[in-house]
């Protein structure tokens, strides 16, 4: 059994003070959908934990969604259920709402949080590609300062030096998309529900009012060690007319980049075909074309 102290902090500064006083020996708990399982299983990675800091008392500060100039600020304690249903998220980022709706079961969605989903660093986290397909900054609080960092950079440093000993994530600042933007999120799992993604992808397509594409943001999940956009496919689609042929070629480009980055594995023959399909399907969904 892992024995630890359980503390409910009084504010953001108190959280940072607790983290600083127990470097490497403390864990934050939000929804607990991952951490409690690991503690119960006595995970080797948690053997040194002496303090668990419960963030639920800070819900009034961290479980909020608000407009701030040209962005939405989404608190780290916003649950997947809130992310699915909140009117501001549904209006500004419908693909993020769809990604949140695809997570786990209703019970998991009511407990699991966006902050926890990002900070766990799982390549299969459904909301992460949707956030990366937007201009998203991670908001970080520490004893000496509050700061922000672009989400792709933060994801690349998870497990290394993404956060100092006294720092934790308080939320995300997501820049609003232009009015002409159209979005989609597509997930492939073993089942339609209660399944971890085998593959997923989030897309944002910005057009000039006709069928001509001005720009694209394309963020696949589950295929790279560090999540990110595929700029080669984005460049290919820029200036193209909306068409199934162009979207199929974009899928080919994403599949090629997957193999270039990760090598050829036993699962590659399956993933190569599946990646091509879900990228094309997501682009069709976003632009109103009939899905392949």
C-alpha positions as CSV (number, residue, x, y, z in Angstrom):
1,X,0.0,0.0,0.0
2,X,1.2,3.5,-0.9
3,X,0.7,5.7,2.2
4,X,0.4,9.4,1.6
5,X,-1.0,12.6,3.1
6,X,-4.1,14.1,1.4
7,X,-4.4,18.0,1.4
8,X,-7.0,20.4,0.1
9,X,-5.2,23.7,-0.7
10,X,-6.8,27.1,0.0
11,X,-5.7,28.7,-3.2
12,X,-3.4,28.6,-6.2
13,X,-0.4,30.0,-4.3
14,X,-1.0,27.3,-1.6
15,X,-0.8,24.6,-4.3
16,X,2.6,25.9,-5.5
17,X,3.9,26.1,-1.9
18,X,2.9,22.5,-1.3
19,X,4.5,21.4,-4.5
20,X,7.7,23.3,-3.7
21,X,8.0,21.8,-0.3
22,X,7.6,18.2,-1.6
23,X,9.6,18.2,-4.9
24,X,9.2,14.9,-6.7
25,X,7.1,13.4,-3.9
26,X,3.7,15.1,-4.5
27,X,0.9,14.5,-7.0
28,X,-2.1,16.6,-8.0
29,X,-5.5,15.0,-8.2
30,X,-8.3,16.5,-10.2
31,X,-10.8,13.9,-11.5
32,X,-8.6,11.0,-10.4
33,X,-9.6,8.8,-13.2
34,X,-5.9,7.8,-13.8
35,X,-4.2,8.6,-10.6
36,X,-6.5,6.7,-8.3
37,X,-6.2,3.6,-10.4
38,X,-2.4,3.9,-10.3
39,X,-2.4,4.3,-6.6
40,X,-4.6,1.3,-6.1
41,X,-2.4,-0.8,-8.3
42,X,0.7,0.5,-6.4
43,X,2.3,1.7,-9.5
44,X,6.1,1.7,-9.3
45,X,6.2,5.3,-10.6
46,X,4.2,6.4,-7.5
47,X,6.2,4.6,-4.8
48,X,7.8,7.8,-3.7
49,X,4.6,9.8,-3.4
50,X,4.1,11.3,0.0
51,X,1.5,14.0,-0.7
52,X,-1.6,14.1,-2.8
53,X,-3.0,17.6,-3.4
54,X,-6.7,17.7,-4.1
55,X,-7.6,20.5,-6.6
56,X,-11.4,20.1,-6.4
57,X,-11.6,22.8,-3.7
58,X,-10.4,25.3,-6.4
59,X,-13.3,24.5,-8.9
60,X,-14.6,28.1,-8.7
61,X,-11.3,29.3,-10.1
62,X,-10.3,26.4,-12.4
63,X,-13.5,24.8,-13.6
64,X,-14.6,27.8,-15.7
65,X,-14.8,28.8,-19.3
66,X,-14.7,32.5,-20.1
67,X,-14.1,34.8,-23.0
68,X,-11.0,37.0,-22.9
69,X,-10.5,39.3,-25.9
70,X,-10.0,37.0,-28.9
71,X,-9.7,33.8,-27.0
72,X,-11.5,31.4,-24.6
73,X,-9.8,30.7,-21.3
74,X,-10.7,27.1,-20.3
75,X,-9.8,26.1,-16.8
76,X,-7.8,23.0,-16.1
77,X,-10.6,21.5,-14.0
78,X,-13.2,21.7,-16.8
79,X,-14.4,18.2,-17.2
80,X,-14.9,16.4,-20.5
81,X,-18.6,16.6,-19.9
82,X,-18.4,20.4,-19.4
83,X,-16.2,20.6,-22.5
84,X,-18.8,18.7,-24.5
85,X,-21.7,20.8,-23.3
86,X,-20.5,24.3,-22.6
87,X,-22.1,26.8,-25.0
88,X,-18.9,28.8,-25.5
89,X,-16.9,25.7,-26.5
90,X,-19.7,24.4,-28.7
91,X,-19.9,27.8,-30.5
92,X,-16.2,28.5,-30.9
93,X,-14.6,25.0,-31.1
94,X,-17.2,22.4,-32.0
95,X,-14.5,19.9,-32.8
96,X,-13.2,20.2,-29.2
97,X,-16.7,19.6,-27.9
98,X,-16.9,16.5,-30.1
99,X,-13.5,15.3,-28.9
100,X,-14.6,15.7,-25.2
101,X,-17.8,13.8,-26.0
102,X,-15.8,10.8,-27.3
103,X,-13.9,10.3,-24.1
104,X,-14.6,7.1,-22.1
105,X,-18.0,6.7,-20.4
106,X,-20.4,9.3,-18.9
107,X,-18.9,8.6,-15.5
108,X,-15.3,9.2,-16.8
109,X,-16.5,12.4,-18.6
110,X,-18.0,13.8,-15.5
111,X,-14.8,13.3,-13.5
112,X,-11.9,13.5,-15.9
113,X,-10.5,16.9,-16.7
114,X,-8.9,18.7,-19.6
115,X,-5.9,19.6,-17.5
116,X,-5.4,16.0,-16.4
117,X,-5.9,14.7,-19.9
118,X,-3.2,17.0,-21.3
119,X,-0.7,16.6,-18.4
120,X,-0.8,12.8,-18.4
121,X,0.9,13.0,-21.8
122,X,-1.1,10.1,-23.4
123,X,-0.8,10.1,-27.2
124,X,-4.4,8.8,-27.3
125,X,-6.0,11.7,-25.4
126,X,-8.9,12.8,-27.6
127,X,-9.1,16.5,-26.7
128,X,-5.4,17.1,-27.4
129,X,-5.5,17.1,-31.2
130,X,-8.4,19.5,-31.1
131,X,-6.5,21.9,-28.8
132,X,-3.4,21.6,-31.0
133,X,-5.4,22.4,-34.1
134,X,-6.1,25.8,-32.5
135,X,-3.6,28.3,-31.2
136,X,-3.6,27.0,-27.6
137,X,-1.3,28.2,-24.8
138,X,-0.9,26.3,-21.6
139,X,-1.4,28.6,-18.5
140,X,1.1,27.7,-15.7
141,X,1.2,28.9,-12.1
142,X,4.3,28.9,-9.8
143,X,5.5,30.5,-6.6
144,X,7.4,33.2,-8.5
145,X,5.4,33.8,-11.6
146,X,2.5,32.8,-13.9
147,X,3.5,32.1,-17.4
148,X,2.2,30.5,-20.6
149,X,3.7,28.1,-23.2
150,X,2.4,27.0,-26.6
151,X,0.7,23.6,-26.2
152,X,2.9,21.7,-28.7
153,X,6.0,22.8,-26.8
154,X,4.5,21.8,-23.5
155,X,3.5,18.4,-24.8
156,X,7.1,17.8,-26.1
157,X,8.5,18.4,-22.6
158,X,6.0,16.4,-20.5
159,X,8.0,13.9,-18.4
160,X,11.1,16.1,-18.8
161,X,11.0,19.7,-17.7
162,X,7.6,21.0,-18.8
163,X,6.9,22.1,-15.2
164,X,9.2,23.2,-12.4
165,X,8.8,21.6,-9.0
166,X,6.5,24.4,-7.8
167,X,4.4,24.8,-11.0
168,X,1.1,23.4,-12.2
169,X,-1.3,23.9,-15.1
170,X,-4.3,26.2,-14.4
171,X,-5.9,26.2,-17.8
172,X,-5.6,26.9,-21.5
173,X,-6.0,30.0,-23.6
174,X,-7.4,29.0,-26.9
175,X,-7.5,31.7,-29.7
176,X,-10.9,31.9,-31.4
177,X,-11.1,30.7,-35.0
178,X,-12.2,33.0,-37.8
179,X,-15.9,33.0,-38.8
180,X,-15.2,31.1,-42.0
181,X,-13.5,28.2,-40.1
182,X,-15.1,24.8,-40.2
183,X,-13.9,22.0,-38.0
184,X,-14.2,18.2,-37.4
185,X,-13.0,15.5,-35.1
186,X,-12.9,11.8,-36.0
187,X,-11.9,8.9,-33.8
188,X,-11.2,5.3,-34.5
189,X,-11.5,2.8,-31.7
190,X,-12.2,-0.8,-31.1
191,X,-15.8,0.2,-30.2
192,X,-18.0,3.3,-30.5
193,X,-17.8,3.9,-26.8
194,X,-15.6,3.1,-23.8
195,X,-12.6,2.7,-26.1
196,X,-9.2,4.3,-26.1
197,X,-8.5,5.8,-29.4
198,X,-6.5,3.7,-31.9
199,X,-6.3,6.8,-34.1
200,X,-7.9,10.2,-34.1
201,X,-7.6,13.5,-36.0
202,X,-8.8,17.1,-35.6
203,X,-9.0,19.5,-38.5
204,X,-9.8,23.2,-39.0
205,X,-10.5,24.3,-42.6
206,X,-10.6,28.0,-43.4
207,X,-12.0,29.0,-46.7
208,X,-12.4,32.2,-48.7
209,X,-16.1,32.0,-49.0
210,X,-16.1,29.8,-52.0
211,X,-14.7,26.2,-52.3
212,X,-11.1,27.5,-52.2
213,X,-9.1,26.6,-49.1
214,X,-7.2,29.5,-47.5
215,X,-5.6,27.4,-44.8
216,X,-5.8,24.1,-42.9
217,X,-4.8,22.9,-39.5
218,X,-4.5,19.2,-39.3
219,X,-3.6,17.4,-36.0
220,X,-3.6,13.6,-35.9
221,X,-3.5,11.8,-32.6
222,X,-2.0,8.4,-31.5
223,X,0.5,8.2,-34.4
224,X,3.4,10.4,-33.1
225,X,5.3,10.2,-29.8
226,X,4.6,13.9,-29.3
227,X,1.3,15.3,-30.7
228,X,1.5,18.0,-33.4
229,X,0.3,19.2,-36.7
230,X,1.3,17.8,-40.1
231,X,2.4,21.0,-41.9
232,X,3.2,19.2,-45.2
233,X,-0.4,18.2,-45.6
234,X,-1.5,21.7,-44.6
235,X,0.7,23.3,-47.2
236,X,-0.6,20.9,-49.9
237,X,-4.2,21.7,-49.2
238,X,-3.7,25.5,-49.0
239,X,-5.1,27.1,-52.2
240,X,-6.7,23.8,-53.4
241,X,-10.4,23.5,-54.2
242,X,-12.4,21.5,-51.7
243,X,-12.5,17.9,-53.2
244,X,-12.3,14.3,-52.2
245,X,-9.3,13.9,-54.3
246,X,-7.4,16.6,-52.5
247,X,-8.4,15.2,-49.2
248,X,-7.3,11.7,-50.1
249,X,-3.9,13.0,-51.1
250,X,-3.7,14.8,-47.7
251,X,-4.3,11.5,-46.0
252,X,-1.5,10.0,-48.1
253,X,0.9,12.7,-46.9
254,X,0.0,12.2,-43.3
255,X,0.5,8.5,-43.6
256,X,3.9,9.0,-45.2
257,X,4.9,11.4,-42.4
258,X,3.8,8.9,-39.8
259,X,6.2,6.3,-41.3
260,X,9.0,8.8,-41.6
261,X,8.7,9.8,-38.0
262,X,8.0,6.5,-36.3
263,X,9.5,3.9,-38.7
264,X,7.8,0.8,-40.0
265,X,6.3,-1.4,-37.2
266,X,4.1,-4.5,-37.0
267,X,1.0,-2.2,-36.8
268,X,2.0,0.1,-39.7
269,X,0.1,-1.8,-42.5
270,X,-3.1,-1.3,-40.6
271,X,-2.4,2.2,-39.4
272,X,-1.2,3.4,-42.8
273,X,-4.6,2.6,-44.4
274,X,-6.6,3.8,-41.4
275,X,-4.8,7.2,-41.1
276,X,-5.5,7.9,-44.8
277,X,-9.1,7.2,-44.2
278,X,-9.7,9.2,-41.1
279,X,-7.9,12.2,-42.3
280,X,-9.9,12.3,-45.5
281,X,-13.1,11.6,-43.6
282,X,-12.4,14.5,-41.1
283,X,-11.8,16.9,-44.0
284,X,-15.0,15.8,-45.7
285,X,-17.0,16.2,-42.4
286,X,-15.6,19.7,-41.9
287,X,-16.4,20.9,-45.5
288,X,-19.8,19.1,-45.9
289,X,-18.7,16.6,-48.5
290,X,-20.1,13.1,-48.4
291,X,-17.7,10.9,-46.4
292,X,-15.7,8.3,-48.2
